[in-house]
Amino acid sequence: MKQYLDLCNHVLHNGVKKEDRTGTGTISTFGYQMRFNLQEGFPLLTTKRIPFRLIASELLWFIKGDTNIKYLLQHNNHIWNEWAFKKWVESDEYTGPDMTDFGLRSQEDEAFNQEYQKQMQIFVDSILNDDEFARKYGELGDVYGKQWRAWKTTAGETIDQLKDVIDTIKRNPDSRRLIVSAWNPEDVPTMALPPCHTLFQFYVLEGKLSCQLYQRSGDIFLGIPFNIASYALLTHLIAHECGLEVGEFIHTLGDAHIYSNHMEQVEKQLSREPKNLPTLFLNSEKQSVFDFEMEDIRIDGYDPHPAIKAPVAV
């Protein structure tokens, strides 16, 4: 994963201080591209442990067109919790202690952190066990899965972009229109978080499927390693259904940034030597992207350096 470490170095040495929506502060550059040959191994970062099951379950959640965190919680995936939790603690129905600025304060104030964890557990249990609560507070709006699978048209119909792209790859692999967009300007105000990975395009050449992602905003330490692995997995899944080999994953970034409270973690990661990439196993009995479940996907030969913790900016 030299490509990723080169990105870290580039932003550390060329980034400029820039304020952001979360109030955390970043160093940022605009415009960067990485290329990964998927024939050389699965691009799961080895300079720190990345929980692949979180990546796989989130991607399957997108593919299903789901926008409620209940599916994620059922798979012990908590990466979207903060955005849904924020909706609950800011509602009139919330009666617990003030959770203002919970994303930052929970990292600095131990007493507050304990209360935050307590309220978060109440929230998670309610999502899992109360369907009405999950309907009201587990929904994240028209985020990725909705745009991929049920884009709303002005005629009141929906477009299944992902299915249409897969069908087109099978029928007309030379098409230059193999595009899925998550950025729907009309729906952005209703989303818990407007899509960071906004648009991806497929390309077929000599029996190999490649994918290029345009990502408007990339959290280099926490987010981008997930994004690389997620879209590599998506490329593998679609190549599998279409009877193709995998080619490249090309990752094009807009605002590529390191948060001010991630600097030490990035430096620590850069001090580590990358290890061999793992390999991806897909259940060959599953033919359709839409039929895969967690037990059909696994990573073999993954031996990374230990995980490095860092706070999430919400």
C-alpha positions in Angstrom: 0.0 0.0 0.0 2.8 2.4 -0.9 0.2 4.4 -2.8 -1.6 5.3 0.4 1.5 6.1 2.3 2.6 8.4 -0.5 -0.7 10.2 -0.1 -0.1 10.6 3.6 3.4 12.0 2.9 2.1 14.3 0.2 -0.5 15.9 2.4 1.8 16.2 5.4 4.4 18.0 3.4 2.2 20.0 1.0 -1.1 20.4 2.9 -2.3 23.8 4.2 -4.3 24.5 7.3 -8.0 24.7 6.5 -11.1 24.9 8.7 -13.9 22.4 8.3 -17.5 21.7 9.1 -16.7 19.8 12.3 -14.6 22.5 13.8 -11.6 20.2 14.3 -9.3 21.7 11.7 -7.3 20.0 9.0 -4.3 20.2 6.7 -5.6 19.8 3.2 -4.7 19.5 -0.5 -7.0 19.5 -3.5 -6.8 16.9 -6.2 -4.9 13.6 -5.8 -5.0 10.2 -7.5 -3.9 6.7 -6.5 -4.0 3.6 -8.7 -4.2 0.0 -7.3 -3.6 -3.1 -9.5 -6.2 -5.5 -8.0 -4.3 -8.4 -9.6 -1.5 -7.8 -7.1 -3.6 -8.5 -4.0 -6.5 -7.0 -2.2 -5.7 -3.4 -1.1 -6.4 -3.6 2.6 -4.0 -1.4 4.5 -1.3 -3.3 6.4 0.4 -0.5 8.3 -2.5 -0.7 10.7 -5.3 -3.2 11.2 -8.4 -2.4 9.3 -11.6 -4.3 10.3 -12.6 -5.9 7.0 -16.0 -7.1 8.3 -17.0 -3.5 8.8 -16.1 -2.7 5.2 -17.9 -5.7 3.9 -21.1 -5.2 5.9 -21.3 -1.5 5.0 -20.9 -2.3 1.3 -23.6 -5.0 1.5 -25.8 -2.4 3.2 -25.2 0.0 0.3 -25.9 -2.7 -2.2 -29.2 -3.6 -0.6 -30.3 0.0 -0.9 -30.7 0.2 2.9 -30.4 3.6 4.7 -31.2 2.5 8.3 -28.4 1.6 10.7 -30.4 -1.3 12.1 -28.9 -3.7 9.5 -25.4 -2.5 10.4 -26.0 -2.9 14.1 -27.3 -6.4 13.5 -23.8 -7.1 12.1 -22.0 -5.4 15.0 -21.1 -2.5 12.7 -21.2 0.9 14.5 -19.4 3.2 12.0 -22.6 5.2 11.2 -23.9 5.4 14.8 -22.7 9.0 15.5 -24.8 10.6 12.8 -28.0 8.8 13.8 -27.3 9.3 17.5 -26.9 13.0 16.9 -30.4 13.1 15.4 -31.8 11.4 18.5 -30.1 13.6 21.2 -31.1 16.7 19.3 -34.8 15.6 19.2 -37.6 16.7 21.6 -38.0 13.0 22.7 -34.5 12.8 24.1 -34.6 13.3 27.9 -31.0 12.4 28.9 -28.1 14.8 29.8 -27.0 17.4 27.3 -24.8 15.8 24.6 -23.9 19.1 22.9 -20.6 18.7 21.0 -20.6 15.0 22.0 -18.3 14.1 19.1 -15.4 16.2 20.5 -16.1 16.3 24.2 -16.4 12.5 24.5 -12.7 12.4 23.5 -11.5 14.8 26.1 -13.8 14.6 29.2 -13.8 11.2 30.9 -17.0 11.8 32.9 -18.7 13.0 29.7 -17.3 10.1 27.8 -18.8 7.6 30.3 -22.2 9.3 30.0 -21.9 9.4 26.2 -21.2 5.7 26.1 -24.2 5.0 28.4 -26.5 7.0 26.2 -25.1 5.5 23.0 -25.8 2.0 24.4 -29.4 3.0 25.2 -29.7 4.3 21.6 -28.2 1.1 20.1 -30.4 -1.2 22.2 -33.5 0.8 21.2 -32.6 0.6 17.5 -32.2 -3.2 17.7 -35.3 -3.9 19.8 -37.8 -1.2 19.0 -39.0 -1.1 15.3 -40.7 2.3 15.7 -37.6 3.9 17.3 -35.4 2.4 14.6 -37.8 3.9 11.9 -37.6 7.3 13.5 -34.0 7.5 14.6 -32.1 4.9 12.7 -32.8 6.4 9.3 -29.9 8.5 7.8 -31.9 10.0 4.9 -31.3 9.4 1.2 -27.7 8.3 1.6 -25.6 6.0 -0.6 -27.9 2.9 -0.8 -30.9 5.0 -1.7 -29.1 6.8 -4.5 -27.5 3.6 -5.9 -30.7 1.5 -5.9 -33.6 3.9 -6.0 -32.7 7.4 -7.4 -35.8 9.5 -7.5 -36.8 11.0 -10.9 -38.9 14.1 -11.6 -41.6 11.7 -12.9 -41.9 10.1 -9.5 -40.2 6.9 -10.6 -36.9 5.4 -9.4 -33.7 4.3 -11.2 -31.7 1.3 -10.0 -28.3 2.7 -11.0 -26.3 -0.3 -9.7 -28.4 -2.9 -11.4 -28.5 -0.9 -14.7 -24.7 -0.6 -14.7 -24.2 -4.3 -14.1 -26.7 -5.1 -16.9 -24.9 -2.7 -19.3 -21.5 -4.2 -18.5 -22.9 -7.6 -19.5 -24.5 -6.3 -22.7 -22.2 -3.5 -23.8 -18.8 -3.6 -21.9 -17.3 -0.9 -24.1 -19.9 1.6 -23.0 -18.5 4.9 -21.6 -21.6 5.4 -19.5 -20.9 2.8 -16.8 -21.5 5.4 -14.0 -23.2 5.4 -10.6 -23.7 8.7 -8.9 -24.5 9.2 -5.2 -24.6 13.0 -5.4 -28.2 14.0 -5.8 -28.4 17.8 -5.2 -32.1 17.6 -4.4 -31.6 15.0 -1.7 -28.4 16.4 -0.1 -30.3 18.4 2.6 -32.1 15.3 3.8 -28.9 13.2 4.2 -27.2 12.7 7.6 -23.9 13.1 5.7 -23.8 14.2 2.1 -21.9 11.5 0.1 -18.1 11.8 0.3 -17.6 9.2 -2.4 -19.8 10.8 -4.9 -19.4 9.0 -8.3 -17.8 5.9 -9.7 -17.3 4.6 -13.2 -16.4 1.2 -14.6 -14.2 0.4 -17.5 -13.8 -3.0 -19.3 -10.6 -3.8 -21.2 -9.3 -7.2 -22.3 -11.6 -9.1 -20.0 -10.8 -7.0 -16.9 -13.1 -4.7 -15.0 -11.6 -1.5 -13.5 -13.3 1.1 -11.4 -12.6 4.8 -10.8 -14.0 6.6 -7.8 -14.3 10.4 -7.5 -14.4 11.3 -3.8 -15.2 14.9 -3.0 -13.8 14.7 0.6 -11.4 12.2 2.1 -10.5 11.7 5.8 -7.0 10.3 5.1 -6.4 8.5 8.3 -9.8 7.0 9.1 -11.9 7.1 6.0 -9.8 6.6 2.9 -8.4 3.1 3.9 -12.1 2.0 4.2 -13.0 3.6 0.9 -10.1 1.9 -1.0 -11.1 -1.5 0.3 -14.8 -1.0 -0.2 -14.6 -0.1 -3.8 -12.0 -2.8 -4.5 -14.5 -5.2 -3.0 -17.3 -3.8 -5.1 -15.2 -4.2 -8.2 -14.5 -7.8 -7.4 -18.2 -8.5 -6.8 -19.3 -7.0 -10.1 -16.4 -8.6 -12.0 -17.5 -12.0 -10.5 -21.1 -11.5 -11.6 -20.1 -10.4 -15.1 -17.5 -13.1 -15.7 -14.6 -10.7 -15.8 -11.2 -10.5 -14.1 -10.4 -7.5 -12.0 -8.2 -4.7 -13.3 -7.4 -1.5 -11.5 -9.1 0.5 -8.8 -8.3 4.2 -9.4 -9.1 6.6 -6.5 -9.4 10.3 -7.4 -9.7 12.7 -4.5 -11.0 16.3 -4.2 -10.3 17.7 -0.7 -7.8 15.2 0.8 -7.2 16.1 4.4 -5.7 15.0 7.7 -7.5 16.1 10.8 -5.4 18.1 13.3 -6.1 15.4 15.9 -4.8 12.6 13.6 -1.3 13.9 13.0 0.5 11.7 15.5 -1.4 8.7 14.2 -0.4 9.4 10.6 3.3 9.8 11.6 3.1 6.5 13.6 1.7 4.7 10.6 4.4 6.1 8.3 7.0 4.7 10.5 5.8 1.2 9.8 6.9 -1.1 6.9 4.0 -2.3 4.7 3.4 -6.1 4.6 2.1 -8.4 1.9 -1.4 -7.8 0.8 -4.1 -10.3 1.6 -6.3 -12.2 -0.9 -10.0 -12.0 -1.3 -12.3 -15.1 -1.3 -15.8 -14.9 -2.8 -18.3 -17.7 -2.6 -18.4 -19.0 -6.2 -21.9 -20.4 -5.8 -23.3 -16.9 -5.5 -23.7 -15.5 -9.0 -25.4 -12.1 -8.3 -24.0 -9.2 -6.4 -27.3 -8.9 -4.7 -27.2 -12.4 -3.3 -24.0 -12.1 -1.3 -24.1 -12.1 2.5 -21.3 -11.7 5.0 -20.5 -15.4 5.1 -19.8 -15.4 1.4 -16.9 -13.0 1.7 -13.6 -13.3 3.5 -10.0 -12.1 3.5 -7.1 -14.6 3.6 -3.5 -14.0 4.6 -4.1 -10.6 6.4 -1.3 -10.0 8.9 -1.2 -6.2 9.5 0.5 -4.0 12.1 -1.7 -3.3 15.2 -4.6 -0.9 15.0 -4.1 2.8 15.7 -7.0 4.6 17.4 -8.2 8.1 16.5 -11.3 10.1 17.1 -14.0 10.5 14.5 -15.0 14.1 13.5 -18.8 14.3 13.3 
